[in-house]
Amino acid sequence: MNHIIDAHIHLDHYSDNELTRLFNHDLSTLKGLLSVSFNLASNKRNLELARAYSPFIKCAFGYHPEQPLPSDSEMADLLDWMSKHRTDMTAIGEVGLPYYMRQQNPGLCRDRYVELLEEYIKLAVKWNKPIVLHAVYDDAQIVCALLEKHNAGRAHFHWFKGDSLTTERMARNGYYVSVTPDVLYESEIQELTKDYPIDQLMTETDGPWPFQGPFAGQLTHPLMIHQSIAKIAKIQQLELELVYKTIYQNTVRFYGF
């Protein structure tokens, strides 16, 4: 049987009814989910889900960058909570830099976000945790420099998009990239998938984020990953069974499923 793991999903963003629908499938091929967090309330909800479905669900704690910065007191509360629950979390994330917010607001200063991300990277090293990164295009170069500065090698760039030089740098440093179901219809993701080392690839849905193409109008579900893997095998011109096995083992190795 070809097993899959969803390496990046926001389970806490699904409604209770949607979670029921999500788990009301034949999940025999799905061996785990990594649910990433958005803020302190999100961290707490993901911990509840991870405890309820242990060890099937693992969680990552952090503060998503595509939102206003937390106040100093909010940040202190978040870091204190994360420290108290660091043995409950598999990774730090989702953290990174606010690329899409800056497209909407070009005057937004990135400096404080960079400082906050560096704090998370230092914690990942201190606590020996992988880090889940939201860093695309020119932001990825800044993030690579921070990871190199702190010798943080266990980095996962989710749904990455960027230039070839940055992609080569990431691959050379041993960083992992995860591919979403839009690999079926987005040429930019297909190009990344063609060039990135197969032993540093994972698969994700980023659910409940909706997809287009063959998935238009559907509730995003981890089982979509089966179609992603079939497309990856075709793009890399590899045997399907090999791609299933390699991506599954990559994710088990990186996150400890």
Buried (B, 14 or more C-beta within 10 A) or exposed (E): EBBBBBBBBBBBBBEEEBBEEBEEEEBEBBBBBBBBBBBBEBBBBBBBBBEEBEEBBBBBBBBBBBEEBBEEEEBEEBBEBBEEBBEBBBBBBBBBBBBEBBEEEEEEEBEEBBEBBBEBBBBBBEBEBBBBBBBBBBBBBBBBEBBEEBEBEBBBBBBBBBEEEBBEBBBEBEBBBBBBBBBBBBEEBBBBBEEBBBEBBBBBBBBBBEBEEEBEEEEBBBBBBBBBBBBBBBBBEEEEEEBBEBBBEBBBEBBEB
